[in-house]
Amino acid sequence: MAPIPRSGGRSRVPLFFVLSLFAWAIWAPQALRRYDLIGWAPSLQSPLNALTVWAPGLAAMLLVWRESGRAGVAALFRRLARWRVPPVWYLAALLLEPGRWLLALGIDRLLGRDYALGSALLADAFGAAAAFMVPVAVVFTLPNALGEELGWRGFALPRLQERRGPLLASVVIGLFWGFWHVPAWIAWPNTEAAPLALLLMILNTVPAAVVFTWLFNRTGGSLLIVVIHHAAIANKGYFLPGLPTATEAVLLWIVAVLIVALRGLSPPGSRRAAAEPANGDASARRLASEEEP
């Protein structure tokens, strides 16, 4: 198969970030409506919200199509077909988030933090009918996760880490990913919208992005694995009640630090796995270019 042209690929990452802010056209009015600053905004249950989570994916597809045409878009989606990875990566993608929640709850109990658990988001929204909504919620999270991951990990991560290495790429994507969510967090009535709380939420997307990079690189660039992990994060929010302590966030940072300390961000087989240079290693470049638009 002939290589797909990638001219200007790295320089298009900032444009990708800008285009992904299309989501704000829907989220920003919802955030302003929370404080009665405007008279009308789309409902939080509006089908228009499905467009917001697809803003990164649509931006990625548009830029790839302009670079390489339909062949480039097809190559972007081919990462979804990278399913032949060791089963441990499927387990990691599925169980890291509920496992972190359970460990955080256990640590809190050992420390004497005897708080009552509230109801899960799905139960709050649907009450007695929540059990019937479980399969709907599970299926619903997959296309939403794909819409985001086509952009964050399918498009931006390979290009950024090719030049800057996986750690810096994770930090950049993580900070923007958090910033991108800000109006959605403000719009949601149960979210603490104070500036400090929002800042902490943005910062906590950095270790989450490190985990995503770890899953992506160690599975040879499998978009399927990161989509499953993204969906698992969303489903944890639906099915498990939020914890009122910072223990979960602390555990996420510990996991991210351990991944970086153990050089786990480098793709397997990298000769430079023990020392990732600022401009990225050879394996990262191979990963970014292999069937990549």
C-alpha positions as CSV (number, residue, x, y, z in Angstrom):
1,M,0.0,0.0,0.0
2,A,1.3,3.4,-1.0
3,P,2.2,5.7,2.0
4,I,-0.4,8.4,2.7
5,P,0.9,11.9,2.4
6,R,1.3,13.7,5.8
7,S,2.5,17.1,4.7
8,G,1.7,19.7,7.3
9,G,0.4,17.1,9.7
10,R,2.1,18.5,12.8
11,S,1.2,22.1,12.0
12,R,-2.5,21.1,11.8
13,V,-2.7,20.0,15.5
14,P,-3.4,23.6,16.7
15,L,-6.1,23.9,14.0
16,F,-7.6,20.6,15.2
17,F,-7.8,22.0,18.8
18,V,-9.5,25.2,17.5
19,L,-12.0,23.2,15.4
20,S,-12.8,20.9,18.3
21,L,-14.1,24.0,20.2
22,F,-17.2,23.7,18.0
23,A,-18.6,21.9,21.0
24,W,-18.7,25.2,22.8
25,A,-21.4,26.5,20.4
26,I,-23.8,24.2,22.4
27,W,-22.1,23.9,25.7
28,A,-21.5,27.7,26.3
29,P,-25.2,28.7,26.1
30,Q,-26.0,25.8,28.5
31,A,-23.3,27.1,30.9
32,L,-24.6,30.7,30.7
33,R,-28.2,29.5,31.2
34,R,-27.2,27.8,34.5
35,Y,-26.6,31.3,35.9
36,D,-29.6,32.9,34.1
37,L,-27.3,35.0,31.9
38,I,-29.3,34.1,28.8
39,G,-32.9,33.3,28.4
40,W,-32.6,30.0,26.4
41,A,-30.2,27.2,25.7
42,P,-30.4,23.7,24.4
43,S,-31.5,21.2,27.1
44,L,-28.9,19.1,28.7
45,Q,-30.8,16.1,27.4
46,S,-31.0,17.6,23.8
47,P,-29.8,15.4,20.9
48,L,-27.6,18.3,20.0
49,N,-25.3,17.3,22.8
50,A,-24.3,14.3,20.7
51,L,-22.6,16.7,18.3
52,T,-20.4,18.1,21.1
53,V,-18.7,14.8,21.9
54,W,-18.1,14.3,18.1
55,A,-16.5,17.7,17.7
56,P,-12.9,16.3,18.1
57,G,-13.7,13.3,15.7
58,L,-15.3,15.5,13.1
59,A,-12.4,18.0,13.3
60,A,-9.9,15.1,12.8
61,M,-11.8,13.7,9.9
62,L,-12.0,17.1,8.2
63,L,-8.3,17.7,8.5
64,V,-7.3,14.2,7.5
65,W,-9.6,14.4,4.5
66,R,-8.1,17.7,3.4
67,E,-4.6,16.2,3.8
68,S,-5.1,12.8,2.3
69,G,-8.7,12.4,1.0
70,R,-10.8,9.4,1.7
71,A,-7.7,7.1,2.0
72,G,-6.6,9.2,4.9
73,V,-10.0,9.0,6.7
74,A,-10.0,5.2,6.1
75,A,-6.6,4.9,7.6
76,L,-7.8,6.8,10.7
77,F,-10.6,4.4,11.2
78,R,-8.4,1.4,10.6
79,R,-6.9,1.9,14.0
80,L,-10.3,0.6,15.3
81,A,-9.5,-2.8,13.7
82,R,-6.4,-3.2,15.8
83,W,-8.1,-5.7,18.2
84,R,-5.4,-8.4,18.3
85,V,-3.8,-7.3,21.5
86,P,-3.1,-9.4,24.6
87,P,-6.2,-9.8,26.7
88,V,-4.6,-8.0,29.6
89,W,-5.1,-4.7,27.7
90,Y,-8.8,-5.3,27.4
91,L,-8.9,-6.0,31.1
92,A,-6.9,-2.8,31.8
93,A,-9.2,-0.7,29.6
94,L,-12.3,-2.0,31.3
95,L,-11.3,-2.4,34.9
96,L,-8.9,0.4,35.7
97,E,-11.6,3.0,36.5
98,P,-13.9,0.8,38.6
99,G,-10.9,-0.7,40.3
100,R,-9.6,2.8,41.2
101,W,-13.0,3.7,42.6
102,L,-13.2,0.6,44.7
103,L,-9.6,1.1,46.0
104,A,-10.3,4.7,46.8
105,L,-13.4,3.7,48.8
106,G,-11.4,1.1,50.6
107,I,-8.7,3.5,51.5
108,D,-11.2,6.1,52.7
109,R,-12.9,3.5,54.9
110,L,-9.5,2.4,56.4
111,L,-8.8,6.1,57.2
112,G,-12.1,6.3,59.0
113,R,-13.9,8.5,56.5
114,D,-17.4,7.1,57.1
115,Y,-19.5,8.9,54.6
116,A,-22.7,7.7,53.0
117,L,-22.7,6.8,49.4
118,G,-25.2,8.7,47.2
119,S,-27.1,7.2,44.3
120,A,-25.5,6.7,40.9
121,L,-26.2,9.1,38.1
122,L,-28.3,6.6,36.2
123,A,-30.5,6.0,39.3
124,D,-30.9,9.7,39.9
125,A,-32.0,10.2,36.3
126,F,-34.3,7.2,35.9
127,G,-35.2,6.0,39.4
128,A,-36.8,2.6,39.4
129,A,-36.4,2.3,35.6
130,A,-32.6,2.6,35.9
131,A,-32.1,-1.2,35.6
132,F,-33.8,-1.1,32.2
133,M,-31.5,1.7,31.1
134,V,-28.2,-0.1,31.8
135,P,-27.8,-1.6,28.3
136,V,-28.8,1.6,26.7
137,A,-26.2,3.5,28.7
138,V,-23.5,1.0,27.8
139,V,-24.3,1.1,24.1
140,F,-24.7,4.9,24.2
141,T,-21.2,5.5,25.6
142,L,-19.4,3.7,22.8
143,P,-20.2,6.1,19.9
144,N,-19.6,9.0,22.2
145,A,-16.2,7.7,23.2
146,L,-15.3,7.1,19.6
147,G,-16.3,10.7,18.7
148,E,-13.7,12.0,21.2
149,E,-11.0,9.4,20.7
150,L,-10.8,9.8,16.9
151,G,-9.6,13.3,17.7
152,W,-7.5,13.1,20.9
153,R,-5.7,9.8,20.4
154,G,-6.5,9.0,16.7
155,F,-5.3,12.4,15.3
156,A,-3.6,14.6,17.9
157,L,-1.5,12.1,19.9
158,P,0.5,10.4,17.1
159,R,1.4,13.8,15.6
160,L,2.4,15.5,18.9
161,Q,4.4,12.6,20.2
162,E,6.2,12.2,16.9
163,R,7.9,15.5,17.5
164,R,7.7,16.1,21.3
165,G,7.6,12.6,22.8
166,P,4.7,10.8,24.5
167,L,5.0,12.5,27.9
168,L,4.8,16.1,26.6
169,A,2.1,15.1,24.1
170,S,0.1,13.7,27.0
171,V,0.4,16.8,29.0
172,V,-0.6,19.1,26.1
173,I,-3.6,16.9,25.2
174,G,-4.6,16.5,28.8
175,L,-4.7,20.2,29.5
176,F,-6.6,21.0,26.4
177,W,-9.0,18.1,26.9
178,G,-9.8,19.5,30.4
179,F,-10.1,23.1,29.1
180,W,-12.4,21.8,26.3
181,H,-14.8,20.3,28.9
182,V,-15.1,23.5,31.1
183,P,-18.4,24.8,29.7
184,A,-19.9,21.3,29.9
185,W,-18.8,21.0,33.6
186,I,-20.3,24.4,34.3
187,A,-23.6,23.6,32.6
188,W,-24.0,20.4,34.6
189,P,-26.0,21.3,37.8
190,N,-24.2,18.8,40.1
191,T,-20.7,20.1,39.2
192,E,-18.9,22.5,41.5
193,A,-18.3,25.4,39.2
194,A,-16.0,27.5,41.4
195,P,-12.8,28.6,39.6
196,L,-10.5,26.5,41.8
197,A,-12.6,23.4,41.4
198,L,-12.6,23.8,37.6
199,L,-8.8,24.3,37.6
200,L,-8.3,21.1,39.6
201,M,-10.6,19.2,37.2
202,I,-8.5,20.5,34.3
203,L,-5.2,19.4,36.0
204,N,-6.6,16.0,36.7
205,T,-7.2,15.3,33.0
206,V,-3.4,15.3,32.6
207,P,-2.8,11.9,34.5
208,A,-5.9,10.6,32.7
209,A,-4.3,11.5,29.3
210,V,-1.1,9.7,30.4
211,V,-3.1,6.6,31.0
212,F,-4.7,6.9,27.6
213,T,-1.2,7.3,26.0
214,W,0.0,4.3,27.8
215,L,-2.9,2.2,26.6
216,F,-2.6,3.5,23.0
217,N,1.2,3.1,22.6
218,R,1.5,-0.3,24.4
219,T,-1.2,-1.8,22.1
220,G,0.5,-0.6,18.9
221,G,-1.8,2.4,18.5
222,S,-5.1,0.5,19.0
223,L,-8.0,3.0,18.9
224,L,-10.3,0.3,20.0
225,I,-8.6,-0.1,23.3
226,V,-8.8,3.6,24.1
227,V,-12.4,3.8,23.0
228,I,-13.2,1.0,25.4
229,H,-11.4,2.8,28.2
230,H,-13.1,6.0,27.5
231,A,-16.5,4.2,27.6
232,A,-15.5,2.6,30.8
233,I,-14.9,6.0,32.4
234,A,-18.3,7.2,31.3
235,N,-20.0,4.1,32.5
236,K,-18.3,4.4,35.9
237,G,-19.9,7.8,36.2
238,Y,-23.3,6.3,35.3
239,F,-23.2,3.3,37.6
240,L,-21.1,4.2,40.6
241,P,-21.8,7.1,43.0
242,G,-19.2,9.8,43.2
243,L,-16.9,9.8,46.2
244,P,-16.7,13.0,48.3
245,T,-12.9,12.8,48.8
246,A,-9.9,13.4,46.6
247,T,-8.6,9.8,47.0
248,E,-9.6,8.8,43.5
249,A,-7.7,11.8,42.0
250,V,-4.6,11.0,44.1
251,L,-4.6,7.4,43.0
252,L,-4.9,8.6,39.3
253,W,-1.8,10.7,39.8
254,I,0.0,7.8,41.4
255,V,-0.8,5.6,38.5
256,A,0.4,8.2,36.0
257,V,3.6,8.8,37.8
258,L,4.3,5.0,38.0
259,I,3.7,4.7,34.2
260,V,6.1,7.5,33.5
261,A,8.7,6.3,36.0
262,L,8.6,2.8,34.5
263,R,9.0,4.2,31.0
264,G,5.7,2.7,30.1
265,L,4.7,5.4,27.6
266,S,7.2,4.2,25.0
267,P,5.8,1.7,22.5
268,P,7.0,-1.9,23.0
269,G,10.2,-2.8,21.3
270,S,11.6,0.7,21.4
271,R,15.3,0.8,21.7
272,R,15.0,4.1,23.5
273,A,12.4,3.0,26.0
274,A,14.9,3.8,28.8
275,A,15.4,7.4,27.7
276,E,12.7,9.2,25.7
277,P,14.2,12.3,24.0
278,A,12.4,15.5,23.7
279,N,11.8,15.1,20.0
280,G,10.3,11.6,20.3
281,D,11.9,8.2,19.7
282,A,12.1,6.1,16.6
283,S,9.3,3.8,17.6
284,A,7.0,6.7,18.3
285,R,7.7,7.9,14.8
286,R,7.0,4.5,13.3
287,L,3.8,4.3,15.3
288,A,2.7,7.7,14.1
289,S,3.4,7.0,10.5
290,E,2.2,3.4,10.2
291,E,-1.1,3.6,8.3
292,E,-1.6,7.0,9.8
293,P,-3.2,9.8,7.7
